Amino acid sequence: MPITDVKASNDGYITSANANYDTARNAIAGNQAITIILYIGQLVTPIYGIRRPFASFQIPDMVSLTAASLFLNGAADFSTTDFDIYIHLSTYSDPLVKEDFDLFDGHQASGAYNGTILNNAWNSVDYSAGWNEIVFNAAGLSAVLAAKNSTLKIVLISKEDYDNSVPTYDEYCAFNSSETAGNEPYLSITYTAPPPPVDVSGISDAILTSLLSLTTAKIGVSSVSNSELLSDLLISRDVQLSGLSNSVLNSGLFFPSIFYVSGSELIKLYTRNHLTVAGEEITHGIIRGY
């Protein structure tokens, strides 16, 4: 399985400060959004402050996902009291603005939050001035997979912030943002990539016509031309057609396969031990399908 490191983009943190803890924490907008560093946690001096970092990651296409970790490069630890970090999904803006302060899963107008926690336990007692790894849990892996071919947006908040726990001492730390070259936050993912498109350029028009006849007979699609089938036919998984002769194709045993025609017509081909295609019986050989 390939392992890919995806660097963060549109990252930064939003801070909200007030002499009253509830006012600072429950604000619908922070005081400012800052991108040069990522602060996270709560502080009490000189007044109460809540700091929440946000980050986006462009997730590649994939079939499945087995592991994912967020890596943050330590900049400073100001924690008198150590704290856990929680990762949540967010819907924040691009670019990040101070009004995004409350845009994350499970946010409540007051009291404890109830969003899905996407990571295994990580506590600031394990903070390092080098790379800090926060491992995604099962819910986190599902969130990454759901964002394939799209953007995963997350926010990090302290457990004390999540629990609506008023700090007694400062409990926050800092990590480098994507503005620090070489120390950018990144998401490391281990996944199964989808198969590459199958090259069918070596298959004769006669064979393609046979396939077209069979698929149209199966589901009644008659508007797909032979040239479209030739240029756009894709077969799922790791099918290898380019090295097979037309005679093998003509006598192959088709297992359940999925064909995409012209990027729009989905044709499901289900066959058994033998079929008749354009007058020729398919009795042996194998083309592995879905």
C-alpha positions as a Markdown table, in Angstrom:
| # | Residue | x | y | z |
|---|---|---|---|---|
| 1 | Met | 0.0 | 0.0 | 0.0 |
| 2 | Pro | 1.3 | 3.5 | -0.8 |
| 3 | Ile | 2.1 | 5.9 | 1.9 |
| 4 | Thr | 1.5 | 9.6 | 1.1 |
| 5 | Asp | 2.4 | 12.7 | 3.1 |
| 6 | Val | -0.1 | 15.5 | 2.4 |
| 7 | Lys | 1.1 | 19.0 | 3.5 |
| 8 | Ala | -1.4 | 21.3 | 5.2 |
| 9 | Ser | -2.9 | 24.3 | 3.4 |
| 10 | Asn | -5.0 | 27.2 | 4.6 |
| 11 | Asp | -3.8 | 26.6 | 8.1 |
| 12 | Gly | -3.7 | 29.0 | 11.1 |
| 13 | Tyr | -5.3 | 29.5 | 14.5 |
| 14 | Ile | -8.1 | 31.7 | 15.8 |
| 15 | Thr | -7.9 | 33.2 | 19.3 |
| 16 | Ser | -10.7 | 34.5 | 21.4 |
| 17 | Ala | -9.9 | 36.4 | 24.6 |
| 18 | Asn | -11.9 | 38.0 | 27.4 |
| 19 | Ala | -11.8 | 38.6 | 31.1 |
| 20 | Asn | -14.8 | 36.2 | 31.4 |
| 21 | Tyr | -14.1 | 32.6 | 30.4 |
| 22 | Asp | -17.6 | 31.8 | 29.1 |
| 23 | Thr | -17.5 | 35.0 | 26.9 |
| 24 | Ala | -14.1 | 34.0 | 25.5 |
| 25 | Arg | -15.0 | 30.4 | 24.8 |
| 26 | Asn | -18.6 | 30.8 | 23.6 |
| 27 | Ala | -17.9 | 33.6 | 21.1 |
| 28 | Ile | -19.2 | 33.0 | 17.6 |
| 29 | Ala | -16.1 | 34.8 | 16.3 |
| 30 | Gly | -12.6 | 35.1 | 17.6 |
| 31 | Asn | -10.5 | 38.2 | 18.0 |
| 32 | Gln | -8.2 | 37.4 | 15.1 |
| 33 | Ala | -7.1 | 34.6 | 12.7 |
| 34 | Ile | -3.3 | 34.1 | 12.5 |
| 35 | Thr | -1.4 | 32.0 | 10.0 |
| 36 | Ile | 2.3 | 32.2 | 11.0 |
| 37 | Ile | 2.0 | 29.7 | 13.8 |
| 38 | Leu | -0.5 | 27.2 | 15.3 |
| 39 | Tyr | -1.4 | 27.8 | 19.0 |
| 40 | Ile | -3.7 | 25.4 | 20.8 |
| 41 | Gly | -5.2 | 25.4 | 24.3 |
| 42 | Gln | -6.3 | 27.7 | 27.0 |
| 43 | Leu | -4.5 | 30.4 | 28.9 |
| 44 | Val | -5.4 | 32.5 | 32.0 |
| 45 | Thr | -2.9 | 35.4 | 31.8 |
| 46 | Pro | -3.4 | 38.2 | 31.4 |
| 47 | Ile | -7.0 | 37.2 | 30.6 |
| 48 | Tyr | -8.7 | 34.1 | 29.5 |
| 49 | Gly | -7.8 | 33.0 | 26.0 |
| 50 | Ile | -9.0 | 30.1 | 23.8 |
| 51 | Arg | -6.8 | 29.1 | 20.8 |
| 52 | Arg | -7.9 | 26.7 | 18.1 |
| 53 | Pro | -5.8 | 25.8 | 15.1 |
| 54 | Phe | -7.3 | 24.8 | 11.7 |
| 55 | Ala | -5.8 | 23.0 | 8.8 |
| 56 | Ser | -6.8 | 21.6 | 5.4 |
| 57 | Phe | -5.5 | 18.6 | 3.5 |
| 58 | Gln | -6.1 | 17.6 | -0.2 |
| 59 | Ile | -6.9 | 13.9 | 0.1 |
| 60 | Pro | -6.0 | 11.7 | -3.0 |
| 61 | Asp | -8.4 | 9.2 | -4.5 |
| 62 | Met | -8.4 | 5.8 | -2.7 |
| 63 | Val | -10.2 | 2.6 | -2.4 |
| 64 | Ser | -9.4 | 2.0 | 1.3 |
| 65 | Leu | -7.4 | 3.4 | 4.1 |
| 66 | Thr | -5.5 | 1.6 | 6.9 |
| 67 | Ala | -3.6 | 4.3 | 8.8 |
| 68 | Ala | -3.4 | 8.1 | 9.1 |
| 69 | Ser | -1.5 | 10.4 | 11.4 |
| 70 | Leu | -1.2 | 14.1 | 11.8 |
| 71 | Phe | 2.4 | 15.3 | 12.2 |
| 72 | Leu | 3.0 | 18.7 | 13.9 |
| 73 | Asn | 6.4 | 20.2 | 14.4 |
| 74 | Gly | 6.8 | 21.7 | 17.9 |
| 75 | Ala | 7.5 | 25.4 | 18.3 |
| 76 | Ala | 7.0 | 25.9 | 22.1 |
| 77 | Asp | 5.3 | 24.4 | 25.1 |
| 78 | Phe | 3.7 | 26.8 | 27.6 |
| 79 | Ser | 1.7 | 24.2 | 29.5 |
| 80 | Thr | 1.8 | 24.6 | 33.3 |
| 81 | Thr | -1.1 | 22.1 | 33.2 |
| 82 | Asp | -0.8 | 19.4 | 30.5 |
| 83 | Phe | -3.8 | 18.7 | 28.4 |
| 84 | Asp | -5.2 | 16.3 | 25.7 |
| 85 | Ile | -5.7 | 17.4 | 22.1 |
| 86 | Tyr | -8.8 | 16.4 | 20.1 |
| 87 | Ile | -9.2 | 16.6 | 16.4 |
| 88 | His | -12.6 | 17.4 | 14.9 |
| 89 | Leu | -14.0 | 18.0 | 11.4 |
| 90 | Ser | -14.6 | 21.6 | 10.4 |
| 91 | Thr | -16.3 | 23.6 | 7.7 |
| 92 | Tyr | -14.1 | 26.7 | 8.0 |
| 93 | Ser | -13.5 | 29.2 | 5.3 |
| 94 | Asp | -10.8 | 29.6 | 2.7 |
| 95 | Pro | -9.0 | 31.7 | 3.6 |
| 96 | Leu | -9.4 | 31.2 | 7.4 |
| 97 | Val | -11.2 | 34.1 | 9.1 |
| 98 | Lys | -11.9 | 34.9 | 12.7 |
| 99 | Glu | -15.6 | 34.1 | 12.2 |
| 100 | Asp | -14.6 | 30.4 | 11.7 |
| 101 | Phe | -13.9 | 30.1 | 15.5 |
| 102 | Asp | -17.0 | 28.0 | 16.2 |
| 103 | Leu | -17.2 | 26.0 | 12.9 |
| 104 | Phe | -16.5 | 22.5 | 14.0 |
| 105 | Asp | -18.3 | 19.2 | 14.6 |
| 106 | Gly | -20.1 | 19.1 | 18.0 |
| 107 | His | -19.9 | 22.8 | 18.8 |
| 108 | Gln | -22.5 | 24.0 | 21.3 |
| 109 | Ala | -23.5 | 27.5 | 22.2 |
| 110 | Ser | -22.5 | 26.8 | 25.8 |
| 111 | Gly | -21.4 | 23.8 | 27.9 |
| 112 | Ala | -19.4 | 20.8 | 26.8 |
| 113 | Tyr | -19.0 | 20.0 | 23.1 |
| 114 | Asn | -20.1 | 16.6 | 21.7 |
| 115 | Gly | -18.3 | 16.2 | 18.4 |
| 116 | Thr | -16.7 | 13.0 | 17.2 |
| 117 | Ile | -13.1 | 12.7 | 18.3 |
| 118 | Leu | -11.0 | 11.6 | 15.3 |
| 119 | Asn | -7.7 | 10.7 | 17.1 |
| 120 | Asn | -6.2 | 8.4 | 19.7 |
| 121 | Ala | -5.2 | 10.0 | 23.0 |
| 122 | Trp | -2.3 | 12.5 | 22.7 |
| 123 | Asn | -1.3 | 14.7 | 25.7 |
| 124 | Ser | 1.0 | 17.7 | 25.9 |
| 125 | Val | 3.2 | 15.8 | 28.3 |
| 126 | Asp | 4.5 | 14.1 | 25.2 |
| 127 | Tyr | 5.2 | 17.3 | 23.4 |
| 128 | Ser | 8.5 | 17.4 | 21.5 |
| 129 | Ala | 10.4 | 20.2 | 19.9 |
| 130 | Gly | 10.6 | 17.9 | 16.9 |
| 131 | Trp | 7.8 | 16.1 | 15.2 |
| 132 | Asn | 4.7 | 15.2 | 17.2 |
| 133 | Glu | 2.5 | 12.4 | 15.8 |
| 134 | Ile | -1.2 | 12.3 | 16.5 |
| 135 | Val | -2.7 | 9.0 | 15.3 |
| 136 | Phe | -6.2 | 8.9 | 13.8 |
| 137 | Asn | -8.7 | 6.5 | 15.3 |
| 138 | Ala | -11.3 | 4.5 | 13.3 |
| 139 | Ala | -13.6 | 7.5 | 13.1 |
| 140 | Gly | -10.7 | 9.6 | 11.8 |
| 141 | Leu | -9.9 | 7.0 | 9.2 |
| 142 | Ser | -13.5 | 7.1 | 8.0 |
| 143 | Ala | -13.4 | 10.9 | 7.8 |
| 144 | Val | -10.2 | 10.8 | 5.7 |
| 145 | Leu | -11.7 | 8.1 | 3.4 |
| 146 | Ala | -14.9 | 10.2 | 3.0 |
| 147 | Ala | -12.8 | 13.2 | 1.9 |
| 148 | Lys | -11.1 | 11.3 | -0.9 |
| 149 | Asn | -10.6 | 13.4 | -4.0 |
| 150 | Ser | -11.6 | 16.4 | -1.9 |
| 151 | Thr | -10.4 | 18.5 | 1.0 |
| 152 | Leu | -10.3 | 17.3 | 4.6 |
| 153 | Lys | -10.8 | 20.3 | 7.0 |
| 154 | Ile | -10.0 | 19.8 | 10.7 |
| 155 | Val | -9.7 | 21.8 | 13.9 |
| 156 | Leu | -7.7 | 20.9 | 17.0 |
| 157 | Ile | -9.0 | 21.8 | 20.4 |
| 158 | Ser | -7.9 | 21.0 | 23.9 |
| 159 | Lys | -9.9 | 18.5 | 25.9 |
| 160 | Glu | -10.3 | 21.2 | 28.6 |
| 161 | Asp | -11.9 | 23.5 | 25.9 |
| 162 | Tyr | -14.1 | 20.5 | 24.8 |
| 163 | Asp | -15.2 | 19.9 | 28.4 |
| 164 | Asn | -15.9 | 23.5 | 29.2 |
| 165 | Ser | -13.2 | 23.4 | 31.9 |
| 166 | Val | -12.1 | 26.8 | 33.2 |
| 167 | Pro | -8.2 | 26.7 | 33.4 |
| 168 | Thr | -6.4 | 27.4 | 36.6 |
| 169 | Tyr | -3.0 | 27.7 | 34.9 |
| 170 | Asp | -1.9 | 28.2 | 31.3 |
| 171 | Glu | -2.4 | 25.1 | 29.2 |
| 172 | Tyr | -1.3 | 25.7 | 25.7 |
| 173 | Cys | 1.4 | 24.9 | 23.2 |
| 174 | Ala | 2.5 | 26.0 | 19.7 |
| 175 | Phe | 3.3 | 24.2 | 16.5 |
| 176 | Asn | 4.8 | 25.4 | 13.2 |
| 177 | Ser | 2.4 | 26.3 | 10.5 |
| 178 | Ser | 2.8 | 25.8 | 6.7 |
| 179 | Glu | 4.5 | 29.2 | 6.6 |
| 180 | Thr | 7.6 | 27.5 | 8.2 |
| 181 | Ala | 9.3 | 25.8 | 5.2 |
| 182 | Gly | 10.4 | 22.3 | 6.0 |
| 183 | Asn | 8.3 | 22.1 | 9.2 |
| 184 | Glu | 4.8 | 22.3 | 7.7 |
| 185 | Pro | 2.1 | 20.2 | 9.3 |
| 186 | Tyr | 1.3 | 17.1 | 7.3 |
| 187 | Leu | -1.0 | 14.1 | 7.2 |
| 188 | Ser | 0.6 | 10.8 | 6.5 |
| 189 | Ile | -1.8 | 8.2 | 5.1 |
| 190 | Thr | -1.5 | 4.5 | 4.2 |
| 191 | Tyr | -4.1 | 3.6 | 1.6 |
| 192 | Thr | -5.0 | 1.5 | -1.4 |
| 193 | Ala | -5.1 | 3.5 | -4.6 |
| 194 | Pro | -7.7 | 2.8 | -7.3 |
| 195 | Pro | -6.5 | 0.8 | -10.3 |
| 196 | Pro | -5.2 | 2.8 | -13.3 |
| 197 | Pro | -7.4 | 3.0 | -16.4 |
| 198 | Val | -7.1 | -0.1 | -18.6 |
| 199 | Asp | -5.6 | 0.3 | -22.0 |
| 200 | Val | -8.0 | -1.3 | -24.6 |
| 201 | Ser | -6.4 | 0.3 | -27.6 |
| 202 | Gly | -5.1 | -3.1 | -28.8 |
| 203 | Ile | -8.6 | -4.7 | -28.8 |
| 204 | Ser | -10.1 | -5.0 | -32.2 |
| 205 | Asp | -13.4 | -3.3 | -33.2 |
| 206 | Ala | -14.9 | -6.7 | -33.7 |
| 207 | Ile | -14.3 | -7.7 | -30.0 |
| 208 | Leu | -15.5 | -4.3 | -28.8 |
| 209 | Thr | -18.6 | -4.7 | -31.0 |
| 210 | Ser | -19.2 | -8.0 | -29.3 |
| 211 | Leu | -18.9 | -6.5 | -25.9 |
| 212 | Leu | -21.2 | -3.6 | -26.9 |
| 213 | Ser | -23.8 | -6.1 | -28.2 |
| 214 | Leu | -23.7 | -8.1 | -24.9 |
| 215 | Thr | -23.9 | -5.1 | -22.6 |
| 216 | Thr | -26.6 | -3.3 | -24.5 |
| 217 | Ala | -28.6 | -6.6 | -24.6 |
| 218 | Lys | -28.2 | -6.9 | -20.8 |
| 219 | Ile | -29.4 | -3.5 | -19.8 |
| 220 | Gly | -30.9 | -2.0 | -22.9 |
| 221 | Val | -28.3 | 0.7 | -23.5 |
| 222 | Ser | -28.2 | 1.4 | -27.2 |
| 223 | Ser | -26.9 | 5.0 | -27.4 |
| 224 | Val | -23.2 | 4.2 | -26.9 |
| 225 | Ser | -21.2 | 4.1 | -30.1 |
| 226 | Asn | -18.4 | 1.7 | -30.8 |
| 227 | Ser | -15.9 | 4.6 | -30.8 |
| 228 | Glu | -17.0 | 5.7 | -27.4 |
| 229 | Leu | -16.5 | 2.2 | -26.1 |
| 230 | Leu | -13.1 | 2.0 | -27.6 |
| 231 | Ser | -11.9 | 5.3 | -26.1 |
| 232 | Asp | -13.6 | 5.3 | -22.7 |
| 233 | Leu | -13.9 | 1.6 | -21.6 |
| 234 | Leu | -12.6 | 1.1 | -18.1 |
| 235 | Ile | -12.7 | -2.0 | -16.0 |
| 236 | Ser | -12.5 | -2.0 | -12.2 |
| 237 | Arg | -9.6 | -3.4 | -10.1 |
| 238 | Asp | -6.4 | -4.6 | -11.6 |
| 239 | Val | -7.6 | -6.0 | -14.9 |
| 240 | Gln | -4.8 | -6.5 | -17.5 |
| 241 | Leu | -6.1 | -6.6 | -21.1 |
| 242 | Ser | -3.3 | -5.1 | -23.1 |
| 243 | Gly | -1.3 | -8.4 | -23.2 |
| 244 | Leu | -4.2 | -10.6 | -24.2 |
| 245 | Ser | -4.8 | -11.6 | -27.8 |
| 246 | Asn | -8.2 | -11.1 | -29.4 |
| 247 | Ser | -8.7 | -14.8 | -29.6 |
| 248 | Val | -8.2 | -15.1 | -25.8 |
| 249 | Leu | -10.6 | -12.2 | -25.3 |
| 250 | Asn | -13.0 | -13.8 | -27.7 |
| 251 | Ser | -13.0 | -17.0 | -25.7 |
| 252 | Gly | -12.6 | -15.7 | -22.2 |
| 253 | Leu | -14.8 | -16.4 | -19.2 |
| 254 | Phe | -16.1 | -13.1 | -17.9 |
| 255 | Phe | -16.5 | -12.9 | -14.1 |
| 256 | Pro | -18.7 | -10.0 | -12.7 |
| 257 | Ser | -17.2 | -6.9 | -14.1 |
| 258 | Ile | -18.0 | -3.2 | -14.1 |
| 259 | Phe | -17.6 | -1.1 | -17.3 |
| 260 | Tyr | -17.7 | 2.7 | -17.4 |
| 261 | Val | -18.6 | 4.0 | -20.9 |
| 262 | Ser | -18.1 | 7.6 | -21.8 |
| 263 | Gly | -17.8 | 8.5 | -18.1 |
| 264 | Ser | -21.6 | 8.5 | -17.8 |
| 265 | Glu | -23.2 | 5.1 | -18.6 |
| 266 | Leu | -22.6 | 2.6 | -15.9 |
| 267 | Ile | -22.9 | -0.9 | -17.3 |
| 268 | Lys | -22.8 | -3.9 | -15.0 |
| 269 | Leu | -21.8 | -7.1 | -16.8 |
| 270 | Tyr | -22.7 | -10.3 | -14.9 |
| 271 | Thr | -21.9 | -13.6 | -16.7 |
| 272 | Arg | -21.5 | -17.2 | -15.6 |
| 273 | Asn | -19.8 | -20.2 | -17.2 |
| 274 | His | -20.4 | -19.4 | -20.8 |
| 275 | Leu | -22.3 | -16.9 | -23.0 |
| 276 | Thr | -22.9 | -16.4 | -26.6 |
| 277 | Val | -21.5 | -13.1 | -27.9 |
| 278 | Ala | -22.1 | -12.0 | -31.5 |
| 279 | Gly | -22.5 | -15.7 | -32.4 |
| 280 | Glu | -19.4 | -16.9 | -30.7 |
| 281 | Glu | -19.6 | -18.9 | -27.5 |
| 282 | Ile | -17.4 | -17.9 | -24.6 |
| 283 | Thr | -16.3 | -21.1 | -22.9 |
| 284 | His | -12.8 | -20.7 | -21.4 |
| 285 | Gly | -10.1 | -18.3 | -20.5 |
| 286 | Ile | -10.3 | -15.6 | -17.8 |
| 287 | Ile | -10.6 | -11.9 | -17.6 |
| 288 | Arg | -10.6 | -11.0 | -14.0 |
| 289 | Gly | -13.3 | -8.5 | -13.1 |
| 290 | Tyr | -14.8 | -6.9 | -10.0 |
